[in-house]
Amino acid sequence: MARRGIEIGLLFSRSGVYAQIARAGPAGALRAIAAVTADPSSLDIERTPVDRDPQGNVGLYGPFCTEILRDTKARHVIGTATSWSRKEVIPVLERAGGTLWYPCPYEGHEASDRVVCTRACPNQHLLPLFDWVVQRHGAWASMVSYNIAWGWKMSRIAHDLIAEAGGNALSQRYLPLGDTDMDRLVQEIAATRPQFVLNSLAGAPSDAFLAALARRDPAFTPDRCPVLSCNLTEREPDAMGPAAKSVISAGPCFAGQEGPGVWADLPAGGGLVFVQGGGMARGDDTGAASDPPPGHRAPRRCR
C-alpha cells in the first residue's frame, strides 16, 4: 500500500546574522522528519520537507511562509530563529490557517494560537539564572541586546529582577540587528563596573562583543564579572574562542547533558551552565554539583 504523503514547511536562514544558530534548525528538523518517517510505528505516512531559506532577510519570511501555505499542502511550518522573524509570519499563519513551530528561546509577553513555542521561556531560563548569579555576584548589572522584541522583553524582566534584589541596571543598550561595532559599548560597560552582564545578542555580533570585552579589561572574567546568556547554543563557543570562558548560558538542556539539573558553582576557568528541571547544572564534566548557598553574597563590583 502506498504511503500517505504529508508536507512540512521549513523556514530557516542559512546565512545572515543568525546563520550559525539557524543552520542547526533545519538540520535538526530534517533529522527528526527522517527518523519519524523511518519508525515502523509511525503509520503509513511519508513526511516531505518543503524548505525555504530567507537568507537572513527579514522581509522574505512572510512571503516564503505565504508560498509554503499557498502552493503546497503543508499546514505546519517549523522555523524562524528570532522574535522579529516570528512576528513577520504570524499574520500569514492567521490568514492561511497554518501553524508555526518555533524552536528557539522565547521571551514571553506574546501569545498566538497559531504559534507553538517549543523552547524555554523566561521563568525557565532567565529567572533561575538571575537567582544563581545574584547569590554569587550581586545585582549590579549591564545589559545589551538587539532592538527587537527578544531584547526588549528580556531587559524588562531583568530590570524587575534587579530591582527586587536591591541592585541597579548600570547601563542598557539596544543595537541594530547585525551591528558588530562594539568599542563604544564596551567602554561604557567597563566604566560602570557591573557585577555581571546580560548579553541577549547572538551570532557574530555576540562573538564581537565578547571578544571586545575580553580585550578591554581583565576584570571581566567568569569568576569576577560573568556574562549571562539565555540564547547561546552549543554550536557557538568554538567560534567565540577564549572569550567563551566568560559566558554562563541558561537553557532547558544542552547536548551531552542528561538527567535533572541541580544548582552548581561555575567550574574554574568558565564553562556553560544550563537550566534544567528548575535548577542549574555545570556545563563541564568535572564532577558533581553543589547545593546553593543559604543566603545572598554581599554585593561586590568587579574591579
C-alpha positions as CSV (number, residue, x, y, z in Angstrom):
1,M,0.0,0.0,0.0
2,A,1.3,3.4,-0.9
3,R,2.2,5.7,2.0
4,R,0.1,8.8,2.5
5,G,2.2,12.0,2.0
6,I,2.3,14.9,4.3
7,E,4.3,18.1,3.6
8,I,6.0,20.0,6.4
9,G,7.4,23.6,5.9
10,L,10.9,24.6,7.0
11,L,11.7,28.3,7.3
12,F,15.3,28.9,8.4
13,S,18.1,31.2,7.2
14,R,21.4,29.5,6.3
15,S,23.1,32.9,6.1
16,G,22.9,36.3,7.8
17,V,23.3,37.3,11.5
18,Y,21.7,34.2,13.0
19,A,23.2,31.7,10.4
20,Q,25.2,29.8,13.0
21,I,22.1,29.1,15.1
22,A,19.6,28.9,12.3
23,R,21.6,26.3,10.3
24,A,21.1,23.9,13.3
25,G,17.3,24.3,12.9
26,P,16.8,22.7,9.5
27,A,19.4,20.1,10.3
28,G,17.5,19.0,13.4
29,A,14.2,19.2,11.7
30,L,15.3,17.1,8.7
31,R,16.8,14.5,11.0
32,A,13.6,14.3,13.0
33,I,11.4,14.0,9.9
34,A,13.7,11.2,8.6
35,A,13.6,9.4,12.0
36,V,9.9,9.6,12.4
37,T,9.2,8.5,8.8
38,A,11.6,5.5,9.3
39,D,9.9,4.5,12.5
40,P,7.7,1.4,11.8
41,S,5.2,2.6,14.4
42,S,4.6,6.0,12.7
43,L,1.8,4.8,10.5
44,D,1.9,4.7,6.7
45,I,2.8,8.4,6.3
46,E,5.6,9.8,4.2
47,R,6.7,13.2,5.6
48,T,8.3,15.5,3.0
49,P,10.0,18.8,3.9
50,V,9.2,22.0,2.0
51,D,12.3,24.0,2.6
52,R,12.7,27.8,2.1
53,D,15.7,29.9,3.0
54,P,15.2,33.7,3.6
55,Q,19.0,34.2,3.7
56,G,18.8,36.4,6.8
57,N,16.4,38.9,5.0
58,V,13.5,39.5,7.4
59,G,11.4,40.8,4.6
60,L,11.4,37.4,3.0
61,Y,9.9,35.4,5.9
62,G,6.3,36.5,5.3
63,P,6.4,35.9,1.5
64,F,8.1,32.5,1.9
65,C,5.6,31.4,4.6
66,T,2.8,32.5,2.3
67,E,4.4,30.5,-0.5
68,I,4.6,27.3,1.6
69,L,1.0,27.5,2.8
70,R,-0.5,28.6,-0.5
71,D,1.5,26.5,-3.0
72,T,1.9,23.2,-1.1
73,K,-0.2,21.0,1.2
74,A,1.9,22.0,4.2
75,R,-0.2,23.3,7.2
76,H,2.7,23.3,9.7
77,V,5.9,25.3,9.4
78,I,9.0,24.7,11.6
79,G,11.3,27.7,11.8
80,T,12.2,31.3,12.3
81,A,15.1,32.0,14.8
82,T,14.2,35.4,16.2
83,S,11.2,37.3,17.7
84,W,11.4,39.6,14.7
85,S,11.1,36.9,12.0
86,R,8.5,35.1,14.1
87,K,6.3,38.2,14.2
88,E,6.6,38.6,10.4
89,V,4.9,35.3,9.7
90,I,2.1,35.4,12.3
91,P,-0.3,37.4,10.0
92,V,0.3,34.9,7.3
93,L,-0.4,32.0,9.6
94,E,-3.6,33.6,10.8
95,R,-4.9,34.2,7.2
96,A,-4.0,30.8,5.9
97,G,-4.8,28.7,9.0
98,G,-1.2,27.4,9.4
99,T,0.8,26.7,12.5
100,L,4.4,27.7,13.3
101,W,6.5,25.5,15.4
102,Y,9.1,28.0,16.9
103,P,12.2,26.0,18.2
104,C,14.2,28.9,19.7
105,P,14.2,30.6,23.1
106,Y,11.0,32.6,23.7
107,E,10.8,35.9,25.5
108,G,7.2,35.8,26.6
109,H,4.7,38.6,26.6
110,E,3.1,37.4,23.3
111,A,0.7,34.7,22.5
112,S,-0.8,33.4,19.3
113,D,-3.0,30.3,18.8
114,R,-1.0,29.9,15.5
115,V,2.4,29.6,17.2
116,V,3.8,26.7,19.3
117,C,6.9,27.7,21.2
118,T,8.9,24.6,22.0
119,R,11.8,26.1,23.9
120,A,12.1,27.6,27.3
121,C,10.5,30.9,28.3
122,P,11.9,33.4,30.9
123,N,10.5,31.7,34.0
124,Q,12.5,28.6,32.8
125,H,15.8,30.4,31.9
126,L,16.1,34.0,33.0
127,L,14.6,33.7,36.4
128,P,16.7,30.7,37.6
129,L,19.8,32.3,36.0
130,F,19.3,35.5,38.0
131,D,18.7,33.6,41.2
132,W,22.0,31.9,40.5
133,V,24.1,35.0,39.7
134,V,22.7,37.3,42.4
135,Q,23.6,34.9,45.1
136,R,27.2,34.7,43.8
137,H,28.0,38.1,42.3
138,G,25.4,40.7,43.3
139,A,22.7,42.6,41.5
140,W,24.5,45.5,39.7
141,A,24.2,44.8,36.0
142,S,24.8,46.0,32.5
143,M,22.5,44.8,29.6
144,V,23.0,44.6,25.9
145,S,20.6,43.2,23.3
146,Y,19.2,43.7,19.8
147,N,16.5,46.3,19.2
148,I,13.8,43.6,18.8
149,A,11.1,42.0,21.0
150,W,13.5,39.4,22.4
151,G,15.8,42.2,23.8
152,W,13.0,44.5,25.0
153,K,11.2,41.8,27.0
154,M,14.3,40.2,28.4
155,S,15.6,43.6,29.6
156,R,12.2,44.4,31.0
157,I,12.1,41.3,33.1
158,A,15.8,41.7,34.1
159,H,15.0,45.2,35.4
160,D,12.3,43.8,37.7
161,L,14.6,41.1,39.0
162,I,17.4,43.5,39.6
163,A,15.1,45.9,41.5
164,E,13.8,43.1,43.6
165,A,17.3,42.1,44.5
166,G,18.2,45.7,45.6
167,G,20.5,46.2,42.7
168,N,20.7,48.6,39.7
169,A,20.9,48.5,35.9
170,L,24.1,50.5,35.4
171,S,23.8,50.5,31.6
172,Q,21.4,49.2,28.9
173,R,21.9,49.4,25.2
174,Y,19.8,48.1,22.2
175,L,21.8,47.5,19.0
176,P,20.7,47.3,15.4
177,L,20.4,43.7,14.2
178,G,23.8,42.7,12.8
179,D,25.9,45.5,14.3
180,T,29.4,44.4,15.2
181,D,31.0,47.7,16.2
182,M,31.3,47.2,20.0
183,D,34.1,49.6,21.0
184,R,31.9,52.4,22.5
185,L,29.5,49.8,24.1
186,V,32.4,48.0,25.8
187,Q,34.0,51.3,27.0
188,E,30.7,52.2,28.7
189,I,30.4,48.8,30.4
190,A,34.0,48.9,31.6
191,A,33.4,52.4,33.1
192,T,30.3,51.3,35.0
193,R,32.0,48.2,36.5
194,P,28.9,45.9,36.8
195,Q,28.9,42.7,38.7
196,F,27.6,40.8,35.7
197,V,26.5,41.5,32.1
198,L,23.3,40.2,30.5
199,N,24.1,39.6,26.8
200,S,21.0,39.0,24.6
201,L,22.9,39.2,21.4
202,A,23.6,36.2,19.2
203,G,25.8,35.1,16.3
204,A,28.6,37.2,15.0
205,P,27.6,40.4,17.0
206,S,27.7,38.4,20.2
207,D,31.1,37.0,19.3
208,A,32.4,40.5,18.6
209,F,31.0,41.8,21.8
210,L,32.6,39.1,24.0
211,A,35.9,39.4,22.2
212,A,36.0,43.2,22.6
213,L,35.0,42.9,26.3
214,A,37.8,40.4,27.0
215,R,40.4,42.6,25.2
216,R,39.2,45.8,27.0
217,D,39.5,44.8,30.7
218,P,40.8,41.8,32.6
219,A,38.2,42.4,35.2
220,F,35.6,40.6,33.0
221,T,36.5,37.1,34.0
222,P,33.9,34.4,34.8
223,D,34.7,34.4,38.5
224,R,34.6,38.2,38.9
225,C,32.1,39.5,36.3
226,P,30.4,36.8,34.2
227,V,28.4,37.4,31.0
228,L,25.0,35.8,31.1
229,S,23.1,34.5,28.1
230,C,19.7,32.8,27.6
231,N,20.1,32.2,23.9
232,L,23.6,30.7,23.5
233,T,23.7,27.3,21.8
234,E,26.2,24.5,21.8
235,R,27.3,25.4,18.3
236,E,28.7,28.9,19.3
237,P,31.5,28.6,21.9
238,D,34.0,27.3,19.3
239,A,33.5,30.5,17.2
240,M,34.0,32.6,20.3
241,G,37.4,31.3,21.2
242,P,38.8,32.1,24.6
243,A,36.1,34.7,25.2
244,A,33.6,31.8,25.7
245,K,35.0,31.2,29.1
246,S,33.4,34.3,30.5
247,V,29.8,33.2,29.4
248,I,27.2,31.5,31.6
249,S,24.4,30.2,29.4
250,A,21.0,29.0,30.6
251,G,18.6,26.8,28.7
252,P,16.4,23.7,29.1
253,C,19.2,21.3,28.0
254,F,22.5,21.1,26.1
255,A,23.9,18.3,24.0
256,G,25.8,15.8,26.1
257,Q,23.9,16.7,29.4
258,E,21.5,14.2,30.8
259,G,19.3,14.0,33.9
260,P,17.8,16.7,36.1
261,G,19.7,19.9,36.7
262,V,20.9,21.0,40.1
263,W,22.5,24.2,41.5
264,A,26.2,24.4,40.7
265,D,29.1,26.8,41.1
266,L,30.8,27.8,37.9
267,P,33.7,25.5,37.3
268,A,37.2,27.1,37.4
269,G,38.1,28.6,34.0
270,G,34.5,29.1,32.9
271,G,32.0,26.9,31.1
272,L,28.4,26.5,30.1
273,V,25.8,26.4,32.9
274,F,22.3,25.3,31.9
275,V,18.9,25.3,33.5
276,Q,17.1,22.0,33.5
277,G,14.3,20.7,35.7
278,G,14.1,24.1,37.6
279,G,17.8,24.2,38.6
280,M,21.2,24.7,37.2
281,A,24.0,22.4,36.3
282,R,27.5,23.0,35.3
283,G,28.4,22.7,31.6
284,D,31.5,20.6,32.0
285,D,32.1,17.1,33.2
286,T,34.5,17.7,36.1
287,G,32.3,16.4,38.9
288,A,29.1,16.7,40.9
289,A,27.4,20.0,41.5
290,S,26.8,21.6,44.9
291,D,23.7,22.9,46.6
292,P,23.1,26.7,46.6
293,P,24.4,28.8,49.5
294,P,21.8,29.6,52.1
295,G,21.8,33.3,51.5
296,H,22.9,36.0,49.1
297,R,26.5,37.1,48.9
298,A,27.4,40.6,50.0
299,P,27.3,42.8,46.8
300,R,30.6,43.3,45.2
301,R,31.6,45.0,41.9
302,C,34.3,43.7,39.6
303,R,37.5,45.7,39.7
